Amino acid sequence: MPRPRHELDQLVATVVRCGGIAHARTLSAAASPHLLRRAVRDGVLSSPRRGWYVLAGDAATERIPPGAGPGQPAATDPESRPDLAGADLQATVRAGGTLSHLSAARVWGWPLLVEPDAVHVTVVEGRRVSARQGRGLVVHRRATDSGLPRDITTPLETVLDVARTAPWPEALAVADSALRSGLVGAAELREAADLGRGPGCRRARRVAGAASPLAAGPFESAVRAAALDVPGLDVVPQYRITDGDVGAPGRFDVRVDLADPALRIVIEADSHAWHSTPAQRRRDSRRYVRLTCLGWLVLSVVYDDVVADRAQLLLRLTEAVDLRRRNLEAEAALHARLA
């Protein structure tokens, strides 16, 4: 039979694997109620809310292993639990709420366009959150306690919460990431958004209708959000463009970030990660020249265009649409005269 100290060490290790905070149900296999009470009495754990236990004192400085979730490893299975950030969840539990919105999206492992600068928490309408409890939190309120309290909103709830409240580019980026992860299905997202009522429901329906698992990342999603705001521009994510026979020397076969096949406009989201080295720039130059020779108008968009100067980006895209329309009309008129 293990010594009492060894039992306490096992309990601390379990809480560390859970992200620094865990519910008594999660700890039941590792600790008896008596051991939990002893851990609180000895200052190893604290209990900010009934049934919840948080690392305290020196134990709180333990490193949380990556990929560990509350009571089990993180996974992509929709039924699995995410890798909860200990500090975020501790703040959530102290406020008596549920981790939600962009904070929940980050925990579910979805890349974000902009990292949240505060922890988003949802509480039941009418619950009082003191100034101390709410420090560093963005508190959202839900009219009913359906599904609350839990430690984190479900993937579907998270996407809808973000869609109703976040700016359009950020919301679309989260929805695209959710579909790409497989934790949310396109059909269930559209159905849930259609059934939604109340503030932000129209925004949620727009996000659900535009979301796509094909987007390569949040930056590309934000560029697509801008394109969707331009009348007459109808872009397809990860569009394939080819030239030449299969197997022939010099065959051109690429996928561009966004394309409007009717207007023959290509929009490339040139992130620093994939477009900064000399080799990457040479590849981009050759690719853009070839696309131009094939009759495509190629527009390169950088991150600052999306997050810092979106109005200018929308103007550029609008001008591109007008230019291509005039060119197509001129070509049609020329063909009519030659016919």
PyMOL commands that set and color helices and strands:
alter all, ss='L'
color gray80, all
select helices_A, chain A and resi 4-17+24-27+33-41+57-61+86-94+101-107+155-165+168-181+186-195+201-210+218-228+278-293+303-307+310-338
alter helices_A, ss='H'
color red, helices_A
select strands_A, chain A and resi 21-23+45-46+52-55+98-99+119-124+137-142+236-243+252-260+265-269+297-301
alter strands_A, ss='S'
color yellow, strands_A
deselect
rebuild
show_as cartoon
